[in-house]
Amino acid sequence: MLVADRGLCSYAHLALLVQAGVHALRRVGARQIVDCTPGRPFVRPSVRRTPAVKGLPRSRWLKTLGVHDQLVMWLKPTTCPSWLERETLAALPETLVLREVRYGIGTPGFRTRQVTLVTTLLDAALYSVAELAELYRQRWQVEVCQTQPIKMTRCPLRLFCQTLSHLRGGFKRENIMDVNRFSRDDDFADQALSYGLTFFKRELFKVMAQ
């Protein structure tokens, strides 16, 4: 089972996993249209987006499993992604039967209020919407633990570097050594990642020792 965010939710991503025998649970992309109306129309990948087909999904409805829970058929796109070779795209199946679910988030502190997922776990009796939502929530918690130290480190350091660049005189000479390690902007992300993770590990060990 591979759980990922909507940046890895294209037809090709899912089809490659299916070919490898790996189940997937992904958040649907922001631009992708999901409509849980039974029997609704759809647009084939070869049809260009025009005002006449605006708002129509590109998946074919197959079966309703519950409220905001449905089986659909995704169709292989006609255009090849830049990261994929055309031969690989041609070898992918023409269609995928997938399950789309949508649920709300009412927990205080969560910015997102509605999440739409797509998965290869088709059996609603074995995998309820609540269980899928909990699985995706665990993925989100992992992302927060990994990226929060970077966000906490990068922004203050960048502001400090920008402020220091406008200083003059002795104060700048006395403090310039503190930020020489971040002097090259192209290396800033890598260095912030390294120092952010070091900070996170140090604070984690402090908590574990208490």
N, CA, C and O of each residue as an XYZ file, in Angstrom:
840
protein
N       0.841     -1.191      0.000
C       0.000      0.000      0.000
C       0.879      1.245      0.000
O       1.773      1.390      0.833
N       0.609      2.141     -0.948
C       1.343      3.396     -1.033
C       0.354      4.548     -0.897
O      -0.544      4.705     -1.724
N       0.521      5.342      0.137
C      -0.347      6.487      0.408
C       0.424      7.755      0.061
O       1.558      7.944      0.501
N      -0.204      8.623     -0.736
C       0.499      9.831     -1.171
C      -0.485     10.971     -1.373
O      -1.700     10.773     -1.391
N       0.070     12.177     -1.526
C      -0.740     13.376     -1.709
C      -1.123     13.519     -3.180
O      -0.769     12.681     -4.009
N      -1.857     14.602     -3.495
C      -2.423     14.764     -4.836
C      -1.394     15.063     -5.909
O      -1.724     15.034     -7.095
N      -0.157     15.350     -5.529
C       0.872     15.549     -6.530
C       1.236     14.270     -7.264
O       1.883     14.320     -8.310
N       0.828     13.121     -6.729
C       1.128     11.821     -7.338
C      -0.167     11.063     -7.618
O      -0.283      9.877     -7.309
N      -1.130     11.758     -8.202
C      -2.456     11.168     -8.395
C      -2.876     11.162     -9.855
O      -4.067     11.266    -10.148
N      -1.947     11.046    -10.759
C      -2.309     10.978    -12.168
C      -2.657      9.544    -12.552
O      -2.422      8.606    -11.790
N      -3.214      9.396    -13.735
C      -3.537      8.053    -14.234
C      -2.274      7.196    -14.305
O      -2.287      6.025    -13.926
N      -1.191      7.786    -14.789
C       0.042      7.029    -14.948
C       0.586      6.548    -13.607
O       1.028      5.405    -13.495
N       0.560      7.408    -12.591
C       1.034      7.004    -11.267
C       0.265      5.784    -10.761
O       0.860      4.817    -10.285
N      -1.046      5.840    -10.867
C      -1.875      4.750    -10.355
C      -1.715      3.487    -11.194
O      -1.648      2.386    -10.646
N      -1.653      3.632    -12.509
C      -1.532      2.469    -13.382
C      -0.205      1.753    -13.167
O      -0.157      0.524    -13.203
N       0.860      2.493    -12.947
C       2.159      1.875    -12.691
C       2.139      1.066    -11.398
O       2.734     -0.008    -11.318
N       1.452      1.591    -10.394
C       1.335      0.852     -9.134
C       0.507     -0.414     -9.313
O       0.855     -1.470     -8.785
N      -0.586     -0.305    -10.056
C      -1.430     -1.479    -10.315
C      -0.631     -2.552    -11.051
O      -0.737     -3.736    -10.733
N       0.163     -2.139    -12.029
C       1.006     -3.087    -12.749
C       2.000     -3.778    -11.821
O       2.332     -4.947    -12.019
N       2.471     -3.054    -10.812
C       3.442     -3.610     -9.878
C       2.780     -4.410     -8.757
O       3.471     -4.986     -7.917
N       1.440     -4.450     -8.738
C       0.741     -5.188     -7.710
C       0.681     -4.473     -6.379
O       0.556     -5.110     -5.333
N       0.770     -3.139     -6.409
C       0.764     -2.335     -5.187
C      -0.545     -1.555     -5.100
O      -0.938     -0.899     -6.065
N      -1.226     -1.622     -3.949
C      -2.426     -0.824     -3.750
C      -2.046      0.634     -3.501
O      -0.942      0.936     -3.047
N      -2.974      1.520     -3.804
C      -2.696      2.948     -3.681
C      -3.871      3.660     -3.018
O      -5.028      3.270     -3.174
N      -3.543      4.703     -2.283
C      -4.525      5.631     -1.727
C      -3.968      7.026     -1.917
O      -2.942      7.370     -1.331
N      -4.635      7.836     -2.733
C      -4.137      9.169     -3.063
C      -5.237     10.206     -2.891
O      -6.424      9.916     -3.039
N      -4.812     11.410     -2.576
C      -5.751     12.526     -2.591
C      -5.894     13.019     -4.020
O      -4.900     13.187     -4.727
N      -7.113     13.247     -4.442
C      -7.385     13.662     -5.818
C      -6.850     15.071     -6.048
O      -6.938     15.931     -5.171
N      -6.298     15.298     -7.232
C      -5.741     16.595     -7.570
C      -6.768     17.709     -7.525
O      -7.960     17.481     -7.727
N      -6.293     18.913     -7.260
C      -7.187     20.055     -7.087
C      -7.976     20.368     -8.352
O      -9.107     20.845     -8.267
N      -7.399     20.109     -9.525
C      -8.062     20.444    -10.790
C      -8.913     19.291    -11.318
O      -9.616     19.441    -12.317
N      -8.850     18.162    -10.658
C      -9.600     17.005    -11.139
C     -11.038     17.049    -10.619
O     -11.264     17.295     -9.434
N     -11.988     16.816    -11.485
C     -13.405     16.906    -11.134
C     -13.909     15.540    -10.704
O     -13.751     14.551    -11.419
N     -14.517     15.500     -9.530
C     -15.133     14.274     -9.008
C     -16.607     14.565     -8.754
O     -16.947     15.479     -8.003
N     -17.465     13.791     -9.377
C     -18.914     13.960     -9.268
C     -19.513     12.612     -8.880
O     -19.365     11.627     -9.604
N     -20.187     12.573     -7.739
C     -20.753     11.325     -7.233
C     -22.206     11.106     -7.666
O     -22.890     10.257     -7.093
N     -22.680     11.836     -8.643
C     -24.043     11.668     -9.141
C     -24.149     10.384     -9.956
O     -23.405     10.218    -10.922
N     -25.047      9.474     -9.599
C     -25.175      8.218    -10.367
C     -25.547      8.479    -11.828
O     -26.406      9.311    -12.119
N     -24.893      7.762    -12.739
C     -25.206      7.863    -14.145
C     -24.815      9.158    -14.806
O     -25.255      9.425    -15.924
N     -24.009      9.973    -14.162
C     -23.685     11.286    -14.714
C     -22.841     11.150    -15.981
O     -22.172     10.135    -16.170
N     -22.869     12.159    -16.845
C     -22.046     12.130    -18.061
C     -20.576     12.336    -17.724
O     -20.233     12.759    -16.621
N     -19.720     12.034    -18.679
C     -18.285     12.228    -18.488
C     -17.652     12.611    -19.822
O     -18.269     12.498    -20.881
N     -16.417     13.061    -19.740
C     -15.688     13.522    -20.917
C     -14.501     12.596    -21.138
O     -13.736     12.336    -20.209
N     -14.341     12.100    -22.348
C     -13.206     11.241    -22.664
C     -11.921     12.063    -22.755
O     -11.967     13.258    -23.050
N     -10.772     11.427    -22.503
C      -9.500     12.169    -22.525
C      -9.208     12.838    -23.856
O      -8.520     13.859    -23.897
N      -9.716     12.283    -24.937
C      -9.428     12.854    -26.261
C     -10.221     14.123    -26.546
O      -9.925     14.833    -27.506
N     -11.231     14.418    -25.719
C     -12.083     15.590    -25.930
C     -11.471     16.793    -25.220
O     -11.162     16.724    -24.030
N     -11.297     17.877    -25.935
C     -10.739     19.092    -25.352
C     -11.769     19.774    -24.448
O     -12.978     19.682    -24.662
N     -11.245     20.458    -23.432
C     -12.110     21.200    -22.522
C     -12.692     22.417    -23.242
O     -11.951     23.274    -23.722
N     -13.995     22.485    -23.313
C     -14.702     23.614    -23.917
C     -15.824     24.020    -22.969
O     -16.151     23.268    -22.051
N     -16.415     25.181    -23.169
C     -17.540     25.573    -22.309
C     -18.674     24.552    -22.301
O     -19.412     24.455    -21.320
N     -18.819     23.791    -23.382
C     -19.911     22.823    -23.462
C     -19.715     21.654    -22.497
O     -20.691     21.048    -22.052
N     -18.468     21.335    -22.173
C     -18.190     20.194    -21.292
C     -17.572     20.645    -19.973
O     -17.052     19.827    -19.214
N     -17.628     21.916    -19.710
C     -17.053     22.443    -18.479
C     -17.763     21.852    -17.257
O     -18.992     21.801    -17.206
N     -16.982     21.411    -16.288
C     -17.534     20.856    -15.063
C     -17.806     19.368    -15.099
O     -18.219     18.794    -14.092
N     -17.583     18.731    -16.238
C     -17.816     17.296    -16.342
C     -16.533     16.537    -16.014
O     -15.454     16.934    -16.454
N     -16.636     15.453    -15.250
C     -15.441     14.666    -14.919
C     -14.977     13.836    -16.108
O     -15.724     13.641    -17.066
N     -13.757     13.353    -16.044
C     -13.220     12.491    -17.090
C     -13.295     11.016    -16.710
O     -12.805     10.161    -17.447
N     -13.893     10.719    -15.588
C     -14.069      9.330    -15.174
C     -15.503      8.885    -15.452
O     -16.435      9.687    -15.389
N     -15.668      7.625    -15.754
C     -16.987      7.063    -16.026
C     -17.557      6.439    -14.761
O     -16.906      5.606    -14.130
N     -18.757      6.832    -14.390
C     -19.399      6.293    -13.196
C     -19.790      4.838    -13.424
O     -20.318      4.482    -14.478
N     -19.520      3.988    -12.404
C     -19.865      2.577    -12.499
C     -20.891      2.136    -11.458
O     -21.873      1.469    -11.785
N     -20.650      2.524    -10.174
C     -21.513      2.028     -9.115
C     -21.402      2.913     -7.882
O     -20.317      3.385     -7.543
N     -22.526      3.135     -7.216
C     -22.529      3.872     -5.960
C     -22.387      2.885     -4.805
O     -23.148      1.923     -4.700
N     -21.408      3.132     -3.945
C     -21.168      2.267     -2.796
C     -21.722      2.843     -1.503
O     -21.941      2.112     -0.538
N     -21.948      4.146     -1.482
C     -22.441      4.830     -0.295
C     -22.479      6.319     -0.557
O     -22.325      6.768     -1.693
N     -22.687      7.080      0.506
C     -22.718      8.533      0.370
C     -21.308      9.028      0.046
O     -20.375      8.811      0.820
N     -21.156      9.693     -1.104
C     -19.847     10.170     -1.564
C     -18.833      9.025     -1.615
O     -17.672      9.185     -1.239
N     -19.292      7.888     -2.081
C     -18.451      6.700     -2.203
C     -18.878      5.961     -3.469
O     -20.013      5.491     -3.556
N     -17.976      5.854     -4.455
C     -18.375      5.304     -5.740
C     -17.234      4.578     -6.430
O     -16.058      4.839     -6.178
N     -17.616      3.651     -7.316
C     -16.671      3.018     -8.219
C     -16.723      3.741     -9.560
O     -17.801      4.035    -10.077
N     -15.566      4.019    -10.108
C     -15.491      4.730    -11.384
C     -14.443      4.062    -12.264
O     -13.635      3.258    -11.802
N     -14.479      4.415    -13.533
C     -13.475      3.939    -14.475
C     -12.678      5.130    -14.982
O     -13.228      6.047    -15.592
N     -11.379      5.106    -14.724
C     -10.498      6.134    -15.272
C      -9.994      5.666    -16.635
O      -9.701      4.485    -16.819
N      -9.894      6.588    -17.583
C      -9.447      6.283    -18.933
C      -8.034      6.819    -19.147
O      -7.689      7.902    -18.675
N      -7.235      6.056    -19.853
C      -5.847      6.453    -20.084
C      -5.799      7.739    -20.907
O      -6.484      7.839    -21.924
N      -5.016      8.708    -20.496
C      -4.928      9.973    -21.245
C      -4.219      9.779    -22.576
O      -3.459      8.830    -22.766
N      -4.481     10.687    -23.476
C      -3.855     10.623    -24.802
C      -2.513     11.339    -24.830
O      -1.694     11.082    -25.712
N      -2.278     12.233    -23.878
C      -1.005     12.953    -23.813
C      -0.107     12.295    -22.773
O      -0.579     11.817    -21.741
N       1.177     12.276    -23.053
C       2.143     11.623    -22.171
C       2.758     12.648    -21.224
O       3.191     13.707    -21.677
N       2.810     12.363    -19.917
C       3.483     13.282    -18.981
C       4.959     13.425    -19.326
O       5.555     12.527    -19.921
N       5.539     14.546    -18.954
C       6.941     14.808    -19.292
C       7.898     13.852    -18.592
O       9.003     13.611    -19.080
N       7.481     13.303    -17.449
C       8.369     12.427    -16.686
C       8.272     10.966    -17.129
O       8.993     10.115    -16.609
N       7.383     10.667    -18.091
C       7.132      9.288    -18.498
C       7.460      9.097    -19.976
O       7.150      9.957    -20.801
N       8.079      7.981    -20.306
C       8.359      7.672    -21.707
C       7.084      7.210    -22.408
O       6.220      6.579    -21.798
N       6.982      7.529    -23.684
C       5.782      7.186    -24.451
C       5.576      5.674    -24.530
O       4.441      5.198    -24.528
N       6.662      4.933    -24.597
C       6.537      3.478    -24.647
C       5.931      2.933    -23.358
O       5.154      1.978    -23.377
N       6.295      3.552    -22.243
C       5.741      3.118    -20.953
C       4.258      3.444    -20.864
O       3.467      2.639    -20.372
N       3.881      4.629    -21.343
C       2.466      5.001    -21.345
C       1.664      4.049    -22.236
O       0.558      3.644    -21.878
N       2.212      3.702    -23.374
C       1.501      2.811    -24.293
C       1.280      1.434    -23.684
O       0.305      0.759    -24.014
N       2.176      1.011    -22.799
C       2.068     -0.309    -22.187
C       1.091     -0.346    -21.015
O       0.754     -1.425    -20.526
N       0.636      0.814    -20.562
C      -0.302      0.863    -19.441
C      -1.691      0.435    -19.900
O      -2.024      0.576    -21.076
N      -2.507     -0.089    -18.981
C      -3.875     -0.492    -19.357
C      -4.698      0.698    -19.824
O      -4.459      1.835    -19.416
N      -5.664      0.423    -20.678
C      -6.490      1.493    -21.237
C      -7.428      2.089    -20.201
O      -7.798      3.259    -20.305
N      -7.818      1.307    -19.208
C      -8.746      1.783    -18.175
C      -8.321      1.254    -16.815
O      -7.615      0.250    -16.712
N      -8.763      1.947    -15.777
C      -8.566      1.512    -14.390
C      -9.893      1.633    -13.655
O     -10.563      2.662    -13.744
N     -10.270      0.601    -12.940
C     -11.442      0.677    -12.065
C     -10.957      1.089    -10.681
O     -10.180      0.380    -10.042
N     -11.429      2.247    -10.233
C     -10.964      2.822     -8.980
C     -12.157      3.227     -8.114
O     -13.306      3.224     -8.554
N     -11.848      3.563     -6.904
C     -12.881      3.986     -5.951
C     -12.588      5.412     -5.506
O     -11.479      5.728     -5.076
N     -13.594      6.263     -5.615
C     -13.478      7.658     -5.181
C     -14.361      7.882     -3.966
O     -15.536      7.515     -3.965
N     -13.793      8.482     -2.938
C     -14.549      8.771     -1.710
C     -14.301     10.216     -1.304
O     -13.249     10.789     -1.587
N     -15.273     10.777     -0.646
C     -15.164     12.164     -0.169
C     -15.714     12.233      1.243
O     -16.755     11.648      1.543
N     -15.010     12.951      2.109
C     -15.453     13.077      3.498
C     -15.092     14.467      4.023
O     -14.213     15.143      3.488
N     -15.779     14.868      5.061
C     -15.545     16.170      5.669
C     -14.679     16.065      6.909
O     -14.602     15.013      7.544
N     -14.023     17.174      7.245
C     -13.185     17.264      8.438
C     -13.741     18.371      9.317
O     -13.753     19.539      8.929
N     -14.197     17.997     10.500
C     -14.756     18.980     11.424
C     -13.884     19.241     12.630
O     -14.296     19.953     13.547
N     -12.668     18.673     12.651
C     -11.768     18.831     13.789
C     -11.185     20.228     13.825
O     -10.625     20.670     12.821
N     -11.290     20.951     14.942
C     -10.700     22.286     15.030
C      -9.192     22.241     14.789
O      -8.511     21.317     15.234
N      -8.686     23.234     14.090
C      -7.261     23.306     13.804
C      -6.888     22.805     12.423
O      -5.766     23.034     11.973
N      -7.801     22.123     11.734
C      -7.536     21.645     10.383
C      -8.051     22.676      9.383
O      -9.225     23.044      9.406
N      -7.161     23.138      8.506
C      -7.549     24.124      7.507
C      -8.467     23.514      6.448
O      -9.443     24.133      6.026
N      -8.136     22.281      6.022
C      -8.938     21.595      5.014
C     -10.243     21.101      5.615
O     -10.242     20.494      6.686
N     -11.346     21.352      4.941
C     -12.656     20.947      5.430
C     -13.244     19.781      4.660
O     -14.192     19.149      5.126
N     -12.701     19.488      3.495
C     -13.222     18.403      2.674
C     -12.073     17.755      1.914
O     -11.231     18.437      1.330
N     -12.053     16.424      1.931
C     -10.980     15.671      1.283
C     -11.603     14.652      0.334
O     -12.563     13.968      0.690
N     -11.056     14.555     -0.868
C     -11.487     13.559     -1.843
C     -10.317     12.640     -2.143
O      -9.235     13.095     -2.514
N     -10.541     11.346     -1.980
C      -9.497     10.349     -2.178
C      -9.866      9.416     -3.316
O     -11.042      9.225     -3.628
N      -8.845      8.839     -3.931
C      -9.038      7.773     -4.904
C      -8.158      6.612     -4.467
O      -7.034      6.819     -4.009
N      -8.664      5.393     -4.606
C      -7.932      4.230     -4.120
C      -8.215      3.014     -4.987
O      -9.211      2.949     -5.707
N      -7.303      2.054     -4.892
C      -7.505      0.756     -5.543
C      -8.183     -0.235     -4.607
O      -8.455     -1.367     -5.008
N      -8.457      0.160     -3.384
C      -9.173     -0.686     -2.423
C     -10.670     -0.549     -2.703
O     -11.307      0.388     -2.222
N     -11.221     -1.458     -3.462
C     -12.571     -1.300     -4.004
C     -13.675     -1.840     -3.101
O     -14.833     -1.456     -3.262
N     -13.355     -2.707     -2.170
C     -14.369     -3.365     -1.345
C     -14.766     -2.462     -0.181
O     -13.998     -2.280      0.763
N     -15.962     -1.902     -0.255
C     -16.426     -0.987      0.798
C     -16.705     -1.724      2.099
O     -16.661     -1.116      3.169
N     -16.989     -3.019      2.032
C     -17.236     -3.794      3.246
C     -15.946     -4.031      4.036
O     -15.964     -4.081      5.265
N     -14.844     -4.173      3.329
C     -13.555     -4.391      3.989
C     -12.865     -3.086      4.359
O     -12.172     -3.004      5.373
N     -13.061     -2.069      3.528
C     -12.366     -0.793      3.736
C     -13.401      0.327      3.721
O     -13.797      0.811      2.661
N     -13.827      0.726      4.906
C     -14.837      1.782      5.012
C     -14.213      3.143      4.723
O     -12.992      3.295      4.723
N     -15.070      4.122      4.479
C     -14.590      5.489      4.242
C     -13.844      6.011      5.463
O     -12.837      6.706      5.332
N     -14.341      5.674      6.650
C     -13.681      6.128      7.879
C     -12.279      5.545      8.000
O     -11.358      6.237      8.438
N     -12.106      4.287      7.620
C     -10.781      3.665      7.687
C      -9.836      4.278      6.659
O      -8.655      4.480      6.945
N     -10.341      4.571      5.476
C      -9.510      5.226      4.469
C      -9.119      6.630      4.922
O      -7.984      7.063      4.719
N     -10.055      7.330      5.531
C      -9.767      8.672      6.026
C      -8.703      8.640      7.122
O      -7.824      9.501      7.169
N      -8.790      7.644      8.002
C      -7.799      7.521      9.070
C      -6.426      7.193      8.504
O      -5.417      7.704      8.989
N      -6.379      6.347      7.487
C      -5.109      6.007      6.858
C      -4.474      7.234      6.219
O      -3.266      7.442      6.332
N      -5.286      8.047      5.547
C      -4.737      9.250      4.933
C      -4.324     10.264      5.996
O      -3.352     10.995      5.806
N      -5.048     10.318      7.108
C      -4.676     11.227      8.193
C      -3.302     10.865      8.755
O      -2.514     11.751      9.086
N      -3.016      9.590      8.863
C      -1.713      9.160      9.345
C      -0.607      9.612      8.396
O       0.473     10.004      8.838
N      -0.880      9.556      7.084
C       0.103     10.055      6.127
C       0.344     11.550      6.325
O       1.477     12.025      6.243
N      -0.729     12.277      6.585
C      -0.609     13.726      6.790
C       0.211     14.028      8.040
O       1.000     14.973      8.054
N       0.027     13.227      9.090
C       0.797     13.430     10.315
C       2.278     13.207     10.064
O       3.112     13.932     10.606
N       2.618     12.207      9.245
C       4.022     11.961      8.910
C       4.600     13.154      8.167
O       5.732     13.560      8.429
N       3.827     13.720      7.239
C       4.302     14.878      6.474
C       4.558     16.063      7.382
O       5.554     16.768      7.219
N       3.671     16.289      8.338
C       3.846     17.409      9.261
C       5.118     17.238     10.074
O       5.871     18.194     10.261
N       5.363     16.022     10.561
C       6.559     15.769     11.369
C       7.836     15.976     10.565
O       8.858     16.382     11.119
N       7.788     15.702      9.271
C       8.980     15.828      8.441
C       9.222     17.249      7.967
O      10.371     17.684      7.880
N       8.154     17.983      7.657
C       8.326     19.301      7.034
C       8.250     20.455      8.014
O       8.778     21.529      7.724
N       7.613     20.276      9.167
C       7.453     21.408     10.083
C       8.785     21.966     10.561
O       8.936     23.186     10.620
N       9.785     21.106     10.915
C      11.075     21.681     11.308
C      11.715     22.501     10.196
O      12.377     23.503     10.466
N      11.521     22.080      8.943
C      12.087     22.831      7.825
C      11.422     24.190      7.712
O      12.098     25.204      7.537
N      10.090     24.212      7.813
C       9.360     25.474      7.716
C       9.725     26.404      8.875
O       9.844     27.616      8.695
N       9.902     25.823     10.065
C      10.233     26.635     11.233
C      11.641     27.207     11.124
O      11.933     28.268     11.675
N      12.517     26.492     10.404
C      13.913     26.911     10.311
C      14.144     27.849      9.145
O      14.847     28.851      9.280
N      13.557     27.533      8.000
C      13.889     28.263      6.777
C      13.436     29.716      6.822
O      14.211     30.614      6.491
N      12.197     29.959      7.226
C      11.670     31.332      7.174
C      12.432     32.290      8.088
O      12.840     33.356      7.627
N      12.646     31.950      9.389
C      13.417     32.883     10.223
C      14.836     33.094      9.721
O      15.351     34.210      9.796
N      15.482     32.053      9.212
C      16.848     32.205      8.724
C      16.896     33.104      7.499
O      17.795     33.937      7.383
N      15.960     32.955      6.597
C      15.945     33.792      5.401
C      15.717     35.269      5.785
O      16.370     36.161      5.243
N      14.803     35.512      6.705
C      14.556     36.877      7.150
C      15.795     37.462      7.812
O      16.120     38.634      7.621
N      16.484     36.632      8.595
C      17.681     37.110      9.271
C      18.769     37.458      8.259
O      19.462     38.465      8.403
N      18.916     36.602      7.215
C      19.919     36.883      6.179
C      19.589     38.168      5.430
O      20.481     38.965      5.136
N      18.311     38.371      5.122
C      17.916     39.580      4.414
C      18.148     40.816      5.275
O      18.589     41.852      4.777
N      17.852     40.706      6.560
C      18.068     41.837      7.461
C      19.548     42.156      7.589
O      19.944     43.321      7.554
N      20.368     41.117      7.738
C      21.796     41.324      7.905
C      22.425     41.968      6.672
O      23.384     42.733      6.782
N      21.874     41.651      5.490
C      22.444     42.205      4.260
C      22.255     43.719      4.183
O      22.955     44.387      3.421
N      21.326     44.267      4.956
C      21.082     45.708      4.923
C      21.806     46.442      6.057
O      21.721     47.666      6.160
N      22.510     45.700      6.897
C      23.210     46.336      8.011
C      24.556     46.876      7.560
O      25.090     46.460      6.532
N      25.092     47.788      8.324
C      26.389     48.388      8.023
C      27.218     48.416      9.305
O      26.674     48.341     10.407
N      28.530     48.526      9.155
C      29.403     48.791     10.282
C      29.760     47.568     11.096
O      29.740     46.435     10.615
N      30.096     47.848     12.377
C      30.624     46.818     13.253
C      29.664     45.691     13.541
O      30.072     44.534     13.647
N      28.375     46.020     13.670
C      27.408     44.958     13.995
C      27.398     43.892     12.920
O      27.336     42.698     13.214
N      27.460     44.332     11.665
C      27.447     43.369     10.573
C      28.710     42.522     10.587
O      28.645     41.311     10.376
N      29.878     43.155     10.838
C      31.122     42.401     10.845
C      31.143     41.390     11.980
O      31.691     40.299     11.826
N      30.552     41.738     13.119
C      30.563     40.850     14.268
C      29.635     39.656     14.074
O      29.875     38.589     14.640
N      28.581     39.821     13.282
C      27.562     38.774     13.177
C      27.543     38.052     11.838
O      26.783     37.102     11.652
N      28.384     38.505     10.898
C      28.320     37.903      9.573
C      28.720     36.435      9.598
O      28.236     35.653      8.780
N      29.602     36.044     10.529
C      30.042     34.650     10.590
C      28.897     33.716     10.956
O      28.937     32.534     10.618
N      27.882     34.224     11.640
C      26.768     33.375     12.053
C      25.937     32.917     10.873
O      25.241     31.906     10.973
N      25.986     33.625      9.761
C      25.145     33.257      8.626
C      25.955     32.938      7.375
O      25.389     32.795      6.291
N      27.284     32.824      7.516
C      28.081     32.466      6.347
C      27.687     31.096      5.791
O      27.785     30.850      4.589
N      27.249     30.227      6.666
C      26.860     28.894      6.211
C      25.639     28.942      5.304
O      25.387     27.989      4.566
N      24.871     30.040      5.342
C      23.693     30.188      4.496
C      23.916     31.254      3.422
O      22.952     31.843      2.932
N      25.163     31.508      3.053
C      25.441     32.632      2.172
C      24.970     32.401      0.748
O      24.543     33.345      0.084
N      25.037     31.171      0.262
C      24.635     30.891     -1.118
C      23.165     30.522     -1.170
O      22.742     29.528     -0.578
N      22.386     31.331     -1.884
C      20.938     31.146     -1.890
C      20.524     29.817     -2.515
O      19.511     29.234     -2.128
N      21.320     29.332     -3.495
C      20.935     28.101     -4.150
C      21.101     26.888     -3.237
O      20.507     25.835     -3.473
N      21.926     27.051     -2.177
C      22.106     25.960     -1.222
C      21.203     26.107     -0.006
O      21.237     25.274      0.900
N      20.403     27.154      0.016
C      19.664     27.456      1.239
C      18.681     26.352      1.608
O      18.575     25.979      2.776
N      17.961     25.828      0.615
C      16.962     24.803      0.921
C      17.607     23.560      1.508
O      17.104     23.000      2.483
N      18.722     23.122      0.921
C      19.394     21.927      1.425
C      19.934     22.155      2.829
O      19.836     21.275      3.685
N      20.502     23.331      3.068
C      21.060     23.611      4.381
C      19.961     23.769      5.424
O      20.103     23.312      6.558
N      18.871     24.416      5.037
C      17.745     24.550      5.963
C      17.174     23.182      6.303
O      16.789     22.935      7.445
N      17.117     22.299      5.324
C      16.634     20.942      5.578
C      17.525     20.240      6.582
O      17.039     19.624      7.532
N      18.839     20.332      6.372
C      19.784     19.656      7.249
C      19.693     20.180      8.675
O      19.605     19.400      9.623
N      19.716     21.512      8.827
C      19.672     22.095     10.163
C      18.288     21.935     10.794
O      18.166     21.794     12.011
N      17.245     21.960      9.953
C      15.907     21.769     10.494
C      15.712     20.379     11.063
O      15.145     20.222     12.144
N      16.181     19.361     10.338
C      16.052     17.994     10.827
C      16.926     17.759     12.051
O      16.541     17.013     12.951
N      18.102     18.388     12.095
C      18.958     18.276     13.281
C      18.266     18.856     14.505
O      18.293     18.268     15.586
N      17.650     20.009     14.321
C      16.895     20.633     15.410
C      15.748     19.739     15.866
O      15.514     19.569     17.063
N      15.035     19.169     14.892
C      13.895     18.309     15.229
C      14.347     17.087     16.028
O      13.724     16.736     17.030
N      15.428     16.438     15.587
C      15.918     15.262     16.300
C      16.363     15.618     17.714
O      16.107     14.868     18.656
N      17.030     16.760     17.861
C      17.497     17.166     19.181
C      16.335     17.404     20.129
O      16.370     16.973     21.281
N      15.293     18.099     19.642
C      14.138     18.360     20.484
C      13.367     17.081     20.791
O      12.814     16.928     21.880
N      13.331     16.156     19.820
C      12.642     14.891     20.054
C      13.328     14.098     21.142
O      12.663     13.515     21.999
N      14.654     14.067     21.122
C      15.390     13.334     22.142
C      15.166     13.947     23.523
O      15.125     13.229     24.522
N      15.021     15.265     23.583
C      14.748     15.918     24.854
C      13.405     15.467     25.412
O      13.278     15.201     26.607
N      12.402     15.383     24.539
C      11.070     14.959     24.969
C      11.103     13.506     25.438
O      10.489     13.167     26.449
N      11.815     12.648     24.711
C      11.882     11.235     25.059
C      12.617     11.025     26.377
O      12.335     10.074     27.106
N      13.564     11.919     26.681
C      14.344     11.768     27.911
C      13.597     12.208     29.151
O      13.985     11.866     30.268
N      12.515     12.974     28.962
C      11.755     13.477     30.110
C      10.882     12.378     30.708
O      10.170     12.618     31.683
